[in-house]
């Protein structure tokens, strides 16, 4: 990871341990020496540091890639610091231009309200809700008014704003930049002023916005916050960042069996990055486990442990145990206990039509492709005849390793 230079400030064992936890899996911690001084001051005074994470409710749900930053928040929360989960209901009205090659359509207040309702509930799956301060940036952004917005805009120059990578690229390629987009980093930075933040977290794509917070705090006579960026989690394919659009994600609202199986599908190499970014195990525990695997232990053992930890976090230990058993049953060709039952009529019914009507294949042509590939079973037997017709009765139909249905055909 790309971190700033190791601090030369003398530190206690407690501060050294806190720094190690702070640096775990990070992309950058800026400036590191200032963060060490803040940690030392907190240790000496007993005053917890204020650690901020802001998320705009741009979608109604999140995947585990989004929890990488939340995990870091939880680690710092467990050290005794005050974490602030900031919902950007005001900044969502502007739209974050980060990483965009065109103007982002702003959300309506109604969309923002609907999306925001799920955010705290989802964040509470990682953070300790009893120790988390929940804020909305409309609290201080709306009272600014036109005159306050003008005064805020005077604190930063257009030249500095155009140094921002995405703005610079759009300008040089002739892509439009709306004036209101300049307001986004200013308003996000002003959040740090309003909250008197000591540290702000975000993904690597948020670095400009986070540094704006440092600048504005200095402009308003505050001690500037430090900035911590986390890498973007690589998805199930092992290539691209986790994204719903690339279908390489695990949604935190997915059922336990699917979540467990998806974790087990990642590569042995990617598994260790996931351990660092997603697991609550200590680095020493992870290092010991990795040494065991390198010494001959089956890497699947480590992957199962990770799958159970993640599934337990978003469901329960009992659900994780049941998901493990379900995976074992499927691997052995067994039938899970909780498969859906589908009632169909029209016997005798062709296998292709049955697969489509039971929602086991999206179309007849896809059903035929699955049959040609040997991926369809009826009562445990592989179907090789696309012309197969099933009489009235009850059948356990399996497609691939994970799709099952108990079909009652009349």
N, C-alpha and C positions, 0 to 999 in steps of 0.2 A: 504494500500500500504506500501511497505517496503522502508522507507525513512531514511536518516541519521538523527542523533540527531538534535533537534531543536537548532538553533543558539543562542549563548549567546552574540553576538555582538549587541550593542545598535543600533537601526535603526530608521529612520524617517518613517512617515506614508506612504510616497510614496514608500520607499523600502519595507516596510512591505506588501503593496498591491502587488508590483511586485513579491515578494517571494510567496505570496499566489497564484498568477496566475501561477508562475513557477511550483509550487507543485501540481497543479490541475491534478488529475488522474495519476500522475507519479508512476513508480515503484521505482526508485532510483534517487536521486540528490546528486552527490558526487564531492567534499566535500561541503556540504551545507553552511558551514561557509565561505568558500572561495567565493562562489557565492554571498553571501550577501555583502561581501567586494567589489566585482566587481560592484554590483548594486549601492552600496553607492558611489563608485568612479565615476561611470557614472553619477549619479545624481548631484554630486558636480561639475564635470567638463563639463557636457553637451555633453560628448563624448559617442556615442552609442557603445554598446558592439557588438562584431562580433560573430554571432551565425551560426553554420555550420550544414548542413544535407547533407550527401552524399548518393546517390542511384546509384547502378549499373544498367544500362539498360539491364537487363537479360530477359525481356519479353516486348512485345509491348504494354501492357495495364496494368492498375492497378485496384484494387477494393477498396471499402471504408475502408477496414481494413488497407490499406497502408496510408490512409489519417490521421490516428490517430496522427502520428508524424508531419505531415504537419499542422494539426490543432494547435498543440503546437507551431510550428514555427510562425503561424499566430498570436497567442496570444502574443508572444514575439515581433513580428513585430509591432503590434498595440501599444506596449509600447514605440515604437520609436527606437528599436534596429535594427542593420543591419543584415538581414538574408541572408545567402549564400546558394543557392541551387546548390550543387556540383554533376555533372554528372560524374560517374566513368567510363569514356570511356577507360582509361588505366587499371584500376584495373579489369575491366570486362575481359580483356585479360588473367588475371591470374585465376580468379574464386574464389569467397569467400568460404572458407572451413567451415564457421560457421554452426554448427548443422549438418554437413555432416558425414556419416559413410563410405564415399568413395570419391575418388578424383573427383571433379566437372570438367566436360569437359569445357575447356575455349571456349568462343564465338569467332567467326571470326570477323574481323574488319567490314565486310559488315553487319553482324547481329547486331552488336553494333550500327552502324550508323542508321539502320532502326528503332531500338527500341528507340534510343535517341531522334529521331525526335518528338515522341509523349510525351516525359516526361515533358518538360517544359510547353507544352500546358495543360497537365493534372494538373500539379502542380499549374498553374495559376487559376484553379478553386477554390483553397483554399487560396493561397498566393496573396498578392497585387503585380502584375507584375511590376508596376512602381517603387516599393521600394525593389525589389528582385535582388540580385547580382547573375548572372548565371555564373558558371565556369565549366571547364572540367579539370580533373586532368592530362590529357596528357600534359597540358601546362608546368608543371614543372617536371613531371615524365619522359617523353621522353628525355629531355635535361640532365638528370642525367648521362646517359650512364653507361658503365660497371664499370668504376672506382668509380663513385658516388654511384652506387648500392652496391659495395663492402664496401665503407665507411659507408653507411647507415646500412648494415647488421652487422657491427662491434659494433653497438650501443645496441645490445640486445643479450642475451645468449640463447643457445639451451635449457639449463635447464629450463629457465623461459618460453620459448616457449612451452615446453612439459607440463607445468602446465596447459595449456589451456585444458579445459574439453574434447572437441571433439578430439583433438590430443591425449590426454592421453588414452581415451577409444579405439581409433583405434590402438594405439601402443600395449596396453595390450591384445587386442583381435586378434592381428596379421593382422589387416587391413593395407594396404599400405598407406604411406604418401609420396607424392611427394615433393621433395625439394622446388619446386617453390611455394608450398602452404605456406611455411614460409614467403615468400615475401609479401603475401597479407596483413597481419596485419601491416607489416612494411611500406608498401606503403600507406595504409589508414592512419596510424599515421603520415606519412610524409606530407600528405595533410594538417593536422592541423598546421604543421610548416610553410608550404608555405602560408597558409591563415592567420596565426597569430590569430587563433581561440580562443575566450574566453569561448565558450560553444559548445559542440558537442552533438547532439541528435541522438537517434537510438532506435531500438527495444531492448527488453531484451536479444535477442540472439547476440547482437553486443557489449556487455559490454567489452569483452577482447580487441576488436579492438579500442574501444573508449578510454580505459585506456592506450593503446599503444600510442595514441596521446599525452596524458599527459606526458608519460615517454620521448618521443622523443623531445617534446618542452623543457623539462628541459635539455636534452642532448645538445640541440642547444642554450641554454642560454635564452630561452623565459619563460615568466610566463606561468605555465601550465593551460590548459583549464579545466573547470569543465565538468562533464559528466552527462547527463540526459537520462534515459531510460524509455520508455513507454511500458505498457503491450500490449500484442497481443490481438486484438479484437476477442471476441468469436463470432462465426458465427450464421447463422439463426437457426441452430439446437440447440443452447444453450449449446453445449457440447464441440466441438472442435474449435480451432482457425479458423478464416475465411480463406477459401482456395478454389481455383477453383477446385482442385482435389477432394475435399469433397463435392462439389456442394452446399456449404452453404454460398455463397457469394452474394454480390450486386456489379456488375461492375459499375464504374462511367460513362461508356458509354452506359449503358442500357437505354431503353426508359423510359420516366417519369412514365407511368402507371405501368410498371413492378416494377420499383424502389419503388414507393409509396406502392404498394401491398405487396412487400417483407418486408418492414419495419413494416407494420402492422401485419405481420405474426409472429414476435418475441414474446417471453413470456413477461408478465407484469414485471417479476423480472429482466430479462435481459435488459429491456428498460431503467432502471436507469443507468446501466453501459454505455449503448450507449449514454445517455444524457451527462454523464460526459466526455466521450472520443470524441464524435462527434459533440455535440451541441455547438453553440457559445453563448448560454444563460449563464448568470452569475451563479455561484454556489448558490447565494441567490435566484435567480429566480427558479432554479431547486428545491431547498429545499422547497420553497413555493408551487410549483406545486405538489411535492411529499406529502406535508402535506395535500393539498386539496384532493388528491386521498385517503390518509389514513383516511381522514375525511368523505369519502363517495362519492367523485366525481368519475365518471366512468373512470377507467384507460385508456379506449379506447380514451378518449378526449386527454390525454397526448400523447398517441401513434400517434394519427393523427397529433398533433402539431409537433412531431419529424419527422414524415414522410414528412410533408409539408416543414419543414426546410431543410431536406436533399435533397429532390427533387428540391426545389427552387435553392439550391446551385449549382447543376449540370445541371439544365435546366433553369427554370424561375418561377416566382410567378404564372404566367398565366398557365404554364404547370402543376404546382403543384395543382392549383385549378381544372383544367380539370381532373387530375388524381384522385383527391378526388371524383369528380362527377362520373367518370367512375367506381370507386370502389363501390360507392353507388348503381349505376345502376346494377352492377353485383350481389351485395349482395341481391338486390330485385328481381333478376331474369330478369332484364332488359337487353337490347342489347346495347352494346357500339356503338357510332357513327362511329368509324373508323375501323370496322372489315374488314379484307382482303376479296376480292372477288376472287373466284376460278372457272374457267370454266372447266368442265369435260364433256366427251362424253361417250356414251355406254349405254344410258338409255334403259330399266330399269337396274339400277346398285345396287348391294347389299350394304347394309350399311357398312359392314366391308371393302369392297374394296373402297367405297367412303371415309371413314375415312382415309385410308392409302394414297389414291391418293391426298387428300386435305391436306396432312401433319398434320392431327389431331391425327394420331396414327402411330407409327413407323412400325407396322406390322399388319397383319390380326389377329394373335393370341392376340396381345395386344388390338386390337379393340374389340375382343370378350370379353376380360377380363373387359374392360371398360363398355361394355354393361351389362354384368352380375352384375357389381357393381352399376348399375343405374346412371352412370356418363355421359351418352350420351343423348342429347336432339335434336329433330328436330322440328323447329318452336315452341319451348317452351314445347313440350311434351316429356316425358321420353320414350326412346326406350327400350323395353324389349324383342323384338323378333330379334334374331341374323339373322334370315332369311329374314328380311325386305328388299324389293326392292323398290327403288324410281324411279318413272316415270320422264319424262322430265319436267323441271320446275326450279324454284328458291327456295332455302331452306336456312334458317338460322340454321346452325349446331353448337352445343355447346358441348365441352368436358370438364368436370370438371367446375371449377369456372371461369377460365381465358381464355380458348381457344375458339375462335369463328371463323367462316368462313361463308361467304355468297356464297353458292355453286349454280352455274348456270349449270344445267345438261341438256345435249341435246342428 
